[in-house]
Each structure stands twice: as structure tokens, then as C-alpha cells.
Amino acid sequence: MRIFLNVLFWSLTSLLVSGLYLKGKGNSDKSEVLIGLSVFALSFLYLPFFLYHRYKGKDLSKYTFDYKKLKKKE
């Protein structure tokens, strides 16, 4: 999973950089599509896989707000 995330991140980042480079050269039709696709893929494809990989098997109950613990402290 870690290798897959690395490959996906760097390929999408290179796609974004190539789109920004093409936009600087003046070819804005293709560059805007590349930038849009890379941002879309980073946010809706990479981010869920990354969050799943990082939080798999962790106890998330200690990060939630519990009113019972708050009342004990008062």
C-alpha cells in the first residue's frame, strides 16, 4: 500500500507540475485539463487511500470528545 501511495502521489504531482509548466508556456487548453484532473485525483482518489492507510487499526476513541470525561474533571 505504501508503494502504491508513493507512486500515485508522485505521478499526480508530476501531472500537476507539467500542467503548470504548459500554462506558463501559453498552451492553456491542455494545461487547464491537466491541472484540473490532477487536483481532482489528489483530492478524491489519493486522499481517501492515504487516510485509510494511516488510520487503519488505530483506536480513534481517544480522539473523540466525551462528555463523561469532561464532567469527571469538573
N, C-alpha and C positions, 0 to 999 in steps of 0.2 A: 504494500500500500504506500509505503514511504517513497519508493522509487517512482511509482505511478504519479504521486503528487508532485514530486520534483520535476518529472518530465512534463507534466501538464502545466505547471506554473511557468517553467522557462519557455515552453513553446508559446503559451499565451502572452507572456511578456515580450517575447521577440516579435510576435504578431503586432502587438501594440506599438512597439518601437518602430517597426517597419512602416506602419500606418502613419505615425508621426513624422517619420523621415519623408515619406511620399507627400505628405501635406506641406512640408516645408519646401519641397521642390516645386510644388504647384499643381500636382495631379490630385485634385481634391475629391473627384468622384470615387475612385477606388480607395483612397486613403480613409475617407469617412466610413466606408463599409468595413474596412479592416479594423479601425478603431472601435466602431460600434460592436462588431462581433467579438472582439477580444474583451471589451468591458462586460458585455453580456455574459460571455462564457466564464469570465473570472468571478462574476457575482452569483450566477445561478448554477454553475457547474462545479467550479473549483471550491468555492466557499462551503457548500454543504458536505463535500467529501472531506475537506480539511477539518471541519468541526466534528464530523463523525469520528474521524481518525484520532483527534486529540481527546475527545471526551468518552471514548469507548472504555467501559469498565471502571469508570470513576464514580465515586459516591457524590452525587450532586445535592444531597440533602443538607450538607453543611454550608452550601452557598445560598440556600433559600431562607427567606425571612420567616421566623416562627414567633408567633405572639406569646406562646407559653414561656419561651426563654426570656422574652422581654419582661414579662410580668414577674418572673423569679428575680430579676436583677433589681426591680423597684422595691 
